[in-house]
C-alpha cells in the first residue's frame, strides 16, 4: 500500500497516509484500523458530534508517543471543513477566540482520524445555545473500580429521576463511566453545574464511605468521585463512541441500565469495551444514547 493516496468520500477528496502505522503498538492496532472504526461507527457517532465544537487529543506517533490537545483548526485544514469561531475566556495562549472544528459529516471525521486524532471530546452545549446535556463523570479511586461506579450510577439515576431527569449510562473508555441527561436547553451552564454539584454533595452525605463530591485527590482512594464540574461551560467530556488512548484500544460505550446494574452486583464483568465489541453492540442495540438528541426537562432551581 502506498504511503499516501487520495480517496473520494461523499463528494470530498481526502488524502490518507501511513495507514500501517501502529497507533496502539502493544495491540498491533494501526491507523488504518482507527480510520476503519470511525468510518463504521459514524452513523451513531456523528449525531453526538453535530453542532458541537470538538477538542481532539492527537497521537501522531501512536499512544506511546507524545500527544497533545488541539482545539484550534490545524494547519492545512481543507476549505470544506466546517469551522466555528468561538470565545475562549481564560485561554492559556491568550487567545480571545479559537477556530474550532465541527464534525458534521463523515469526511471531516475521517480527516481527523487520519491526523491521529484518537480521542474526541465535546462540550455539553451546541454552538449558540445553552447546555442541552447534564453530564457527571464517575471517577473511581483505587481500589474502587468500574463495578463501584455502576453502583453509584444506579444511585444517582434514581435520585435524578426524583426531579424528572432521565440519565443514560456509558463507560468512559478508560477506568470510569459517565451519566448523560438530556435537558431543555433553557438554562446556562452555571445553573446546570450548580444543580449537579448539589446532587453530588447530597449523595456524598448519604454514602460518605463510598462517594465524594470533592476534587481533592487525597479524598478519593476507595471512593467514587462524582465530578459535577463537567458541566462548566469550558469543560468537555469524551464523546460517546470515541476511542480512548491506552495500551489497547477501547471506546466510550453506551450501556443499558440492566448491564449497569449487573456490573454493580458482579453478575457480569465490569469492564471497558474494544472497538470491535462496540460495533457489534451497535448492530444489536442501535444507539443506546439516541434519546439524548431529544429535549429533556430543565433542572430544578436551587
N, C-alpha and C positions, 0 to 999 in steps of 0.2 A: 504494500500500500504506500502511495507517495506521502511525503511529509505534509504537503498542503494540497488541497483540492477544493473546488467550488461546488456547492450543492444549491439547487433551486428549491425553495421551500415556501409554499403559499405566496408566490409572487415576489419573493425576496431572494437575492443571491447572497450566500454566506460562504466565506472561506473557512474551512475546518482544517485543523493542523494537529500533528503529533498524536493521533488517536491511540497509538500503542503505548504512550507514556503512562507509567504507573502512578495513579493518584493515591491508591491505598496499597503501598508496596507489600505489606505483610499478608494482604488478602489477594494480591495479584489482580486488583481491580483497576482497569485502565480509564483514561479519559474518554475513550470511545464508549465504554460502558456507562460512564457518568452521563454522557450525551444521550445514549440509548434510554437510560432510565428516565431522564427528564422529558424526552420525547414521548415516551409511552405513558407517563403519569400526567402529562399536560392536560388532558380533558378534565381531571378533577383538581389539579393544582392551579391552573390559570384563573378560575373564578375567585380563588383566595388571594391572588396577587393583583387582580384587576383594580385599577384606580388607586393603588397604594404605592407610595414611593418605596423602593426596595433597597435595603442595605445588603451588600454582598460580603462574604468572607472568602477571599481568594487564596488558593494554594497553588501558585504557578509550578512548583516542583513537587507537588504531592503533599499529603498530610504530614509527612516527616520533615518537610522543609519550612522555610519562612512563609508566614501567611500575613495578610493584612485586611483590615476592614476598609470597605470602599463605599462611600455614599455618592460622591460626585461622579458624573459621567466619565468614563475612561477615555484616554486619547484614542483617536481613530474610531469613535462611535459612529456607526452608519447614520446617514441622514434620515432613514426611515424609523429609527428607534424613537419611541415617544419619550419626551423629557418633561419634567415639571420643575420649574424654578421656585423653590420654597425657602422661607426664612429658617435659619438655624441659630437661634439665640444661644450664646454661650459656646460657640464653636471653638475648639482648641486651636484652630488655624485662623482665627479672627476673620472668618468669612460671614457676611451677613446673610447670604443666600447660597444655595447649592443647586446645581442642575441634577436632580435625581433621575434615575432611570425608572420607567414604569413598564411593567411586563404585562401587556395586554394581549399578546399574540405569541404563537409558537416560535416564529423566527427569532424574536427577542430572547426567549427562554433558551433556545439552542445557542444563540450567540454568546450569552453569558456562560453557559456550560462550557463552551469552547475556550472561554477565558479562565477556566478553572475556578469559576465561582461556585464552589461546592455547596456553601450554605446561603440560604436566602432568608432574610428577616424583614418583617413588615410591622408598621405601627397599627394601633387599634382604630385608626380613623382612615377614611378615604379622603382624597385630595379635595379641599374646600369644604369639608364637613366636620361636624363634631363626632366623637367616638361612637361607633356603632357596635363595638365589642367591649366587653369587660373580660379581661384575661388575668388569671392568677397562676403563678408559677409555683409548683410544689417541689421544693429543693431538699432532698434528703441529706442529713448529716450522718456520716457513718457512725455506728454500724447500721443505722436505718437505711432502707433502700427503696426500690420501686414498690415492693409489697406494701410497705408502710405508707407510701404516697397514695396508693389505692384506697387504703382505709380512710385517710384524711380527705381524699376526693369525694368519697361517699358521704362523709360527714358534712362537707361543705356543700355538696349538691343539695342535701336535704335542708340545710339552713337557707340557702339561696331560694329554694322553692317556696319557703315561707313568705318570701317577698315577691313571689310570682316570677322569679327569674329562673330560666332553664339553662342548665350547664351541660356542656358536651366535653367528654374527656379525650385527651390524646397523650401519647408519650412524647417526651421532649426529643427522643432520639439519642440522648446521652444517658443521664442517670435518673432523671426525674420525670415529671409529667406536668401538663397544664390543663386547666379548665377554661373553656371559651364559652361566653354567654352573649347571645345577640341582644342588642339594646335598641332603643327607639332612635338614637342618633340626635337627640334634642338637648343633651347636656354636655357641658365641657369636660375636659379631662380632669380638672381639679375636683369636680363633683363626683365623677366616677371613681377616681382614686381614693377620695375621702370615704366613700361608701365601702370600697374593697378593704381599706385599712380597718374600718370599724368592724366588719365581719371577721377579718383575720384576727383582730385582737380579742373579739368575743370568743372565738374558738380556742385561742391560746389560753384564755382564762378557764375555759371549760375543761380542757385536757392539757394542763401545763406540762405534764411529763412527756408528752408526745409532740406538741406543737409549739412553735414560737412565731411571733409576728415581728420580731426584732431582727435587724440586719446584722448585728454583731456576730462574727463568725465563731467566737468563743462560746456563744449560747446555743450553737446548732448541733453539736455531737449528739447522736441518738434521737434527734428530733426532726420533724419536717418543718422547714421554714416556708410559711405562706407569704410569698413575695407579692404583696399588693401593689408595689411601686411600678409594676409592669404597665400600669395604666397612666403613668406620667406621659404627657404629650411627646416628650423627646425620646421615649423608650421604644424599643422594638422587641418582638417575640419571634422565634423561629416559625416560619410559615408552615402550615400543615403540608405534609409530604416532602418537605425539604430534606435533602441529605444532611448528615452531620459528619464532621470530621472526627475520626478516631482510628484505632488500629484496623478495624474492619468497618465497611460502610454500613450505616444504619440510617433510618429516616424517621422523622417525626410522624407518628402513626395514629390516626383516629381509632378509638376503641368503642366498643359497646359498653353500656353500663353493666350488663351481665358479665362481660370479661373483666371489667374493673373490680366488681365485687368478688369474682372468683380469684383474681390475683390477690386481693386483700385477705382472703381467708386461706390462701395456699392451695386451693383446689387446682389451679393451673399455675404454671411458672410465670412469675412477674419478670418480664424481660423486654428488651428493645427488639425491633424487627429489621430484617435485611431488606434491601430494595426489591429483591425477587418476591419476598413474602408480602411486601406492601402491594405490589402489582397483583398478586393472587388475591389478596384481601379485597381490593377494589373490584375485581371481577366478581367476587362473591357478594359483597355488601354495597357496591357503589360508593358514593361519597357519604360517609357517616356524618360529615360536618356540613352537608348541603343546607341544612336549616339555618346555618349562620348567615346566609345571604338574605334571610327574611327578617324584617324588623321585629325586635322584641319590645319589652316594656322599658320605661325609664327606671332608673334606680330610685329607691325611696330617698327623700330628702332627710338629712340629719336633723 
